[in-house]
């Protein structure tokens, strides 16, 4: 398909989808009717209408189920009132990107909109003064849209007035870089590998490259290059300071040196003396949203808070990564922590009274827990391998794509030594 055909096909797909959005539910007859209308438009002569019909069927037959929320008693809804007099431009631009460039099914985008609204609503209105902090957990299946969810959450948080977002993206350069690329495309709209380089124009990508979309200003002191993590040298050479008119985004590794540098820099440029604070300083008027990707890995404290008698240990000290995350949250007068994970056990078993004078309270999700539903086209372990319900329910057989290996003991007998000579595979 040449470039002209791609443009015409994209236009036809968008026009048909706009028509189908008026239909609830969308039937096959509705899709056929939409395609037949396009066949009579000269601009679309020669298009592959069978492929268009197949794509429209896929787009309108993916469904996303409901979700559950556990709330604390301090939940106070505020987002609906905020939306009455606030333009959510970052979100609207991202929504267009998902629909027009990523071709996500409408039902998936609608559910993403609802979910991110519910998550943001369980944080605090960034215009609220005084000290507040919220701590929540979002649980989703492996590779089922967690990154899209927190990307959407960041866009809405920026629209609502949060001026600083920090994303903790794994412990390796490759994963951090990959996450930054996704956020460059979904939030910033430009390639961060070049935005701090002299002589190289900002390359618009993702939401920044959508025809007719507004160019919204947001800054980043990290980039998508392999070595683009937060560096003190970069921070010292820029005039960007969190808390100004434009939002600032950081994507950093869960690395103690990086986290310590980020904490010290933030306190140096925005901290005010506060003897009562665990760090001796506090950052005011900069509402922080901290996203913890794969929150079960490296973030959770693995040191015992209680002794053998169930009492807090007098010499208790959390692990360094956990401690630094808590100190970053304690450094801000207003903060919101949202962990994302597919395996939440390490997070929900955090002791709810975990506290130290120099780090503040632990990362237990005391404010809310939300589960992310998987779309109907999601293929996970349960659908692939089946599920044997021990409570007497029906057994799901799984997909007929698994072949059990029955001759493995010949080549690899149980408890073989590393010197074992493999006869054949």
C-alpha positions as CSV (number, residue, x, y, z in Angstrom):
1,X,0.0,0.0,0.0
2,X,1.6,3.3,-1.1
3,X,1.5,6.5,1.0
4,X,-1.5,7.9,-0.9
5,X,-3.5,4.7,-0.3
6,X,-2.5,4.7,3.4
7,X,-3.9,8.2,3.8
8,X,-7.1,7.4,2.0
9,X,-7.6,4.1,3.9
10,X,-7.0,5.9,7.2
11,X,-9.5,8.6,6.2
12,X,-12.1,5.9,5.3
13,X,-11.6,4.0,8.5
14,X,-12.0,7.2,10.5
15,X,-15.2,8.2,8.7
16,X,-16.7,4.7,9.1
17,X,-15.9,4.6,12.8
18,X,-17.5,8.0,13.4
19,X,-20.7,6.6,11.9
20,X,-20.5,3.4,14.0
21,X,-20.0,5.4,17.2
22,X,-23.7,6.4,16.9
23,X,-24.7,2.7,17.0
24,X,-25.0,0.9,20.3
25,X,-24.4,-2.0,20.0
26,X,-22.6,-2.2,16.7
27,X,-23.9,-5.1,14.5
28,X,-22.4,-6.7,11.4
29,X,-25.2,-5.0,9.3
30,X,-24.1,-1.6,10.7
31,X,-20.5,-2.3,9.5
32,X,-21.6,-3.5,6.1
33,X,-23.8,-0.4,5.7
34,X,-20.9,1.9,6.6
35,X,-18.6,0.2,4.1
36,X,-21.2,0.4,1.3
37,X,-21.6,4.1,1.9
38,X,-17.8,4.6,1.4
39,X,-17.9,2.5,-1.8
40,X,-20.0,5.3,-3.4
41,X,-17.5,8.0,-2.6
42,X,-15.1,8.7,-5.5
43,X,-12.3,9.6,-3.1
44,X,-12.2,6.0,-1.9
45,X,-12.2,4.2,-5.3
46,X,-9.9,1.2,-5.4
47,X,-9.6,0.7,-1.6
48,X,-9.5,-2.8,-0.2
49,X,-13.1,-2.7,1.2
50,X,-12.9,-6.3,2.5
51,X,-9.9,-5.4,4.6
52,X,-11.7,-2.3,5.8
53,X,-14.7,-4.3,6.9
54,X,-12.5,-6.8,8.7
55,X,-10.7,-4.0,10.5
56,X,-14.0,-2.4,11.5
57,X,-15.3,-5.7,12.8
58,X,-12.2,-6.1,15.0
59,X,-12.4,-2.5,16.2
60,X,-16.0,-2.8,17.3
61,X,-16.0,-6.3,18.7
62,X,-13.4,-6.0,21.4
63,X,-15.0,-5.5,24.8
64,X,-13.6,-4.6,28.2
65,X,-15.2,-5.8,31.4
66,X,-15.9,-3.9,34.6
67,X,-13.4,-3.3,37.4
68,X,-13.4,-3.2,41.2
69,X,-12.2,-0.5,43.5
70,X,-11.3,-0.7,47.2
71,X,-11.4,2.8,48.8
72,X,-10.4,4.3,52.1
73,X,-12.7,6.6,54.1
74,X,-10.9,9.7,52.9
75,X,-11.9,9.5,49.3
76,X,-13.5,12.7,48.2
77,X,-14.6,13.1,44.5
78,X,-13.4,16.3,42.9
79,X,-12.6,15.6,39.2
80,X,-16.1,16.1,37.8
81,X,-16.3,19.6,39.2
82,X,-12.8,20.3,37.8
83,X,-13.8,19.2,34.3
84,X,-16.6,21.9,34.2
85,X,-14.1,24.7,33.8
86,X,-10.8,23.0,32.7
87,X,-9.7,22.0,29.2
88,X,-8.1,18.5,29.3
89,X,-5.9,19.1,26.3
90,X,-3.1,16.6,27.1
91,X,-5.7,13.8,27.5
92,X,-7.7,14.8,24.4
93,X,-4.5,14.8,22.3
94,X,-3.5,11.3,23.7
95,X,-7.0,10.0,23.1
96,X,-6.8,11.1,19.4
97,X,-3.4,9.4,19.1
98,X,-4.8,6.1,20.4
99,X,-7.7,6.2,18.1
100,X,-6.2,7.6,14.9
101,X,-2.6,6.4,15.1
102,X,-2.7,3.2,17.2
103,X,-6.1,2.2,16.0
104,X,-7.2,0.9,19.4
105,X,-10.8,-0.3,19.6
106,X,-13.3,2.3,20.8
107,X,-14.4,0.2,23.8
108,X,-10.8,0.0,25.0
109,X,-10.4,3.8,24.7
110,X,-13.7,4.4,26.5
111,X,-12.7,2.1,29.4
112,X,-9.3,3.7,29.6
113,X,-11.0,7.1,29.9
114,X,-13.2,5.8,32.7
115,X,-10.4,4.1,34.6
116,X,-8.0,7.0,34.5
117,X,-10.8,9.3,35.6
118,X,-11.4,7.0,38.6
119,X,-7.7,6.7,39.5
120,X,-7.1,10.5,39.3
121,X,-10.3,11.2,41.3
122,X,-8.8,9.1,44.1
123,X,-5.8,11.3,44.3
124,X,-6.3,14.9,45.4
125,X,-7.1,18.1,43.5
126,X,-3.7,19.7,43.0
127,X,-5.2,23.1,43.8
128,X,-5.9,21.8,47.3
129,X,-3.5,23.6,49.7
130,X,-2.0,22.2,52.9
131,X,-0.3,18.8,53.4
132,X,-1.8,15.8,51.7
133,X,-0.6,12.5,50.2
134,X,-2.4,9.6,48.6
135,X,-1.1,6.1,48.1
136,X,-2.7,3.6,45.8
137,X,-2.2,0.5,43.7
138,X,-3.4,-0.5,40.2
139,X,-3.3,-4.2,39.4
140,X,-3.4,-5.4,35.8
141,X,-2.6,-8.5,33.8
142,X,0.8,-8.9,32.2
143,X,1.1,-6.9,28.9
144,X,-2.6,-5.8,29.2
145,X,-2.3,-2.0,29.0
146,X,-0.7,-0.8,32.2
147,X,1.7,1.6,30.4
148,X,-1.2,3.1,28.4
149,X,-3.1,3.5,31.6
150,X,-0.5,5.5,33.5
151,X,0.3,7.5,30.3
152,X,-3.3,8.5,30.2
153,X,-3.2,9.2,34.0
154,X,-0.2,11.5,33.6
155,X,-1.9,13.5,30.7
156,X,-5.0,14.0,32.9
157,X,-2.9,14.9,35.9
158,X,-1.1,17.6,33.9
159,X,-4.4,18.9,32.6
160,X,-5.8,19.0,36.2
161,X,-2.8,21.0,37.5
162,X,-0.1,18.5,38.7
163,X,3.2,20.1,37.7
164,X,5.6,17.2,38.4
165,X,5.4,13.6,37.4
166,X,8.1,11.0,38.2
167,X,7.9,7.5,36.7
168,X,10.0,4.8,38.3
169,X,10.7,2.5,35.3
170,X,12.4,-0.7,36.3
171,X,16.1,-1.2,37.3
172,X,17.7,-1.4,33.9
173,X,18.6,1.2,31.2
174,X,16.8,-0.7,28.5
175,X,13.4,-0.8,30.3
176,X,13.8,2.8,31.4
177,X,14.6,3.9,27.8
178,X,11.6,1.9,26.5
179,X,9.3,3.5,29.0
180,X,10.6,7.0,28.1
181,X,9.9,6.4,24.4
182,X,6.2,5.5,25.2
183,X,5.9,8.7,27.3
184,X,7.6,10.8,24.6
185,X,4.9,9.6,22.2
186,X,2.0,9.8,24.5
187,X,2.7,12.8,26.7
188,X,5.5,15.0,25.5
189,X,5.1,14.8,21.8
190,X,8.8,15.1,20.9
191,X,11.9,13.0,20.8
192,X,13.7,13.6,24.1
193,X,17.0,12.2,22.6
194,X,17.4,15.6,20.8
195,X,15.5,18.2,22.8
196,X,18.6,19.1,24.9
197,X,21.0,19.0,21.9
198,X,22.3,22.2,20.2
199,X,21.8,22.2,16.5
200,X,19.1,19.6,16.4
201,X,15.5,20.6,15.9
202,X,12.9,19.0,18.3
203,X,11.6,16.0,16.3
204,X,7.8,15.8,16.9
205,X,6.6,12.2,17.4
206,X,3.4,10.6,18.7
207,X,0.9,13.1,20.0
208,X,3.1,15.9,18.7
209,X,2.8,14.7,15.2
210,X,-1.0,14.5,14.9
211,X,-2.4,16.8,12.2
212,X,-4.2,19.7,13.8
213,X,-3.4,18.7,17.3
214,X,-2.2,21.6,19.6
215,X,1.5,21.6,20.6
216,X,1.4,21.5,24.4
217,X,4.5,22.5,26.4
218,X,5.9,20.0,28.9
219,X,9.5,19.5,29.8
220,X,11.7,16.5,30.6
221,X,15.2,16.3,32.1
222,X,15.5,12.6,31.1
223,X,15.6,11.2,27.6
224,X,14.9,8.0,25.7
225,X,18.6,7.3,25.0
226,X,20.2,4.4,26.8
227,X,22.1,6.8,29.0
228,X,19.3,9.3,29.3
229,X,18.5,8.8,33.0
230,X,18.6,11.8,35.4
231,X,22.0,13.3,35.7
232,X,23.1,16.1,38.0
233,X,25.1,17.6,35.1
234,X,22.0,18.0,33.0
235,X,20.0,19.5,35.9
236,X,22.8,22.0,36.6
237,X,22.8,23.2,33.0
238,X,19.1,23.8,32.7
239,X,16.8,26.6,33.9
240,X,13.8,24.2,34.2
241,X,12.5,24.0,37.8
242,X,9.5,22.0,38.8
243,X,6.5,24.1,39.9
244,X,6.4,26.6,37.1
245,X,3.7,27.1,34.6
246,X,4.7,24.1,32.5
247,X,4.6,20.5,33.8
248,X,7.9,18.5,34.1
249,X,8.3,14.7,33.6
250,X,11.1,12.4,34.8
251,X,11.5,8.8,33.8
252,X,14.2,7.2,36.1
253,X,15.5,3.8,37.1
254,X,15.0,2.4,40.5
255,X,18.6,3.0,41.3
256,X,19.8,4.4,44.6
257,X,22.3,6.9,43.1
258,X,19.7,8.2,40.6
259,X,17.0,8.5,43.2
260,X,19.3,10.2,45.7
261,X,20.5,12.7,43.1
262,X,16.9,13.5,42.1
263,X,15.9,14.0,45.7
264,X,18.8,16.2,46.5
265,X,18.3,18.3,43.3
266,X,14.6,18.8,44.0
267,X,15.3,19.9,47.6
268,X,18.1,22.2,46.4
269,X,16.0,24.1,43.8
270,X,12.6,24.1,45.6
271,X,13.1,23.1,49.2
272,X,12.3,25.3,52.1
273,X,13.5,24.9,55.7
274,X,11.1,22.7,57.7
275,X,12.5,21.3,61.0
276,X,9.5,19.1,61.5
277,X,10.0,17.4,58.1
278,X,11.9,14.0,58.1
279,X,14.5,15.7,55.7
280,X,14.6,19.1,57.3
281,X,13.2,20.7,54.2
282,X,9.8,20.6,52.4
283,X,8.8,21.4,48.8
284,X,5.6,23.4,48.7
285,X,3.2,24.3,45.9
286,X,4.5,21.5,43.6
287,X,1.9,18.7,43.6
288,X,3.8,15.5,42.8
289,X,2.5,12.4,41.0
290,X,4.9,9.5,41.4
291,X,4.2,6.4,39.2
292,X,5.9,3.2,40.3
293,X,5.9,0.8,37.3
294,X,6.3,-2.9,38.4
295,X,5.8,-1.8,42.0
296,X,6.5,-5.3,43.3
297,X,10.1,-5.2,42.1
298,X,12.8,-3.3,44.1
299,X,10.3,-0.8,45.6
300,X,8.9,-3.0,48.4
301,X,10.9,-3.1,51.6
302,X,12.2,-6.6,52.3
303,X,13.6,-5.9,55.8
304,X,11.6,-7.0,58.7
305,X,9.6,-4.2,60.4
306,X,8.5,-6.4,63.3
307,X,10.6,-8.6,65.6
308,X,9.7,-12.2,66.7
309,X,7.3,-10.8,69.3
310,X,5.4,-8.7,66.8
311,X,6.9,-5.4,68.0
312,X,8.6,-2.8,65.8
313,X,12.4,-3.4,65.8
314,X,14.3,-0.6,67.5
315,X,17.1,-0.9,64.9
316,X,14.7,-1.2,61.9
317,X,15.8,0.4,58.7
318,X,14.1,-0.2,55.3
319,X,16.0,-1.2,52.1
320,X,17.7,1.7,50.4
321,X,15.5,1.9,47.3
322,X,12.4,1.7,49.3
323,X,13.7,4.4,51.7
324,X,14.6,6.8,48.9
325,X,11.1,6.5,47.3
326,X,9.5,7.3,50.7
327,X,11.9,10.2,51.2
328,X,11.0,11.7,47.8
329,X,7.3,11.5,48.7
330,X,8.0,13.0,52.2
331,X,9.9,15.8,50.6
332,X,6.7,17.2,48.9
333,X,3.9,18.8,50.9
334,X,1.5,17.4,48.3
335,X,2.1,14.0,46.8
336,X,0.4,11.1,45.2
337,X,1.9,7.6,44.8
338,X,0.4,5.1,42.3
339,X,2.0,1.7,42.0
340,X,1.3,-0.5,38.9
341,X,1.9,-4.3,39.0
342,X,0.5,-7.6,37.7
343,X,1.7,-9.4,40.9
344,X,0.5,-7.3,43.9
345,X,1.3,-9.7,46.8
346,X,4.5,-7.9,47.9
347,X,2.6,-4.6,47.9
348,X,-0.6,-5.6,49.8
349,X,1.5,-7.4,52.5
350,X,3.5,-4.3,53.4
351,X,2.9,-3.6,57.1
352,X,0.4,-0.7,57.2
353,X,2.2,0.8,60.2
354,X,5.7,0.8,58.6
355,X,7.3,4.1,59.6
356,X,10.7,5.6,60.2
357,X,11.6,9.2,61.3
358,X,14.0,9.8,58.3
359,X,11.8,8.3,55.6
360,X,8.2,8.6,56.7
361,X,5.5,5.9,56.3
362,X,5.8,2.9,54.0
363,X,4.3,2.3,50.6
364,X,1.2,0.3,51.7
365,X,-1.7,1.3,49.3
366,X,-3.8,2.7,52.0
367,X,-5.9,5.0,49.8
368,X,-7.2,2.7,47.1
369,X,-6.7,-0.5,45.0
370,X,-8.0,-0.8,41.5
371,X,-7.9,-3.8,39.1
372,X,-7.5,-3.2,35.4
373,X,-9.8,-5.4,33.3
374,X,-8.2,-7.2,30.3
375,X,-9.9,-6.7,26.9
376,X,-11.7,-9.6,25.3
377,X,-8.9,-10.1,22.8
378,X,-6.3,-10.5,25.6
379,X,-4.4,-13.8,25.6
380,X,-2.9,-14.5,29.0
381,X,-1.7,-17.6,30.8
382,X,-5.2,-18.7,31.9
383,X,-6.6,-18.6,28.4
384,X,-3.5,-20.2,26.9
385,X,-3.0,-23.1,29.4
386,X,-6.5,-23.4,30.9
387,X,-7.6,-23.4,34.6
388,X,-8.4,-26.3,36.8
389,X,-10.9,-24.9,39.4
390,X,-10.2,-26.6,42.7
391,X,-13.6,-25.6,44.1
392,X,-15.4,-28.0,41.8
393,X,-16.3,-25.6,39.1
394,X,-15.9,-26.3,35.4
395,X,-12.4,-26.8,34.1
396,X,-11.2,-24.4,31.3
397,X,-9.3,-26.4,28.8
398,X,-7.2,-23.6,27.3
399,X,-6.2,-23.3,23.7
400,X,-5.2,-26.4,21.6
401,X,-1.7,-25.1,21.0
402,X,0.2,-26.8,23.9
403,X,2.1,-30.1,23.3
404,X,3.4,-31.8,26.4
405,X,6.9,-33.2,26.1
406,X,7.0,-36.8,27.4
407,X,10.5,-37.9,26.6
408,X,12.4,-35.2,28.5
409,X,13.6,-37.6,31.2
410,X,15.9,-39.4,28.8
411,X,17.9,-36.3,28.0
412,X,17.4,-34.4,31.3
413,X,16.6,-36.8,34.1
414,X,15.3,-35.3,37.4
415,X,18.1,-33.9,39.7
416,X,20.8,-34.4,37.0
417,X,24.2,-32.9,37.7
418,X,25.6,-30.1,35.7
419,X,28.2,-32.6,34.2
420,X,25.3,-34.7,32.8
421,X,26.0,-35.8,29.2
422,X,22.9,-35.1,27.1
423,X,22.5,-37.9,24.6
424,X,20.2,-36.1,22.3
425,X,17.5,-33.4,22.1
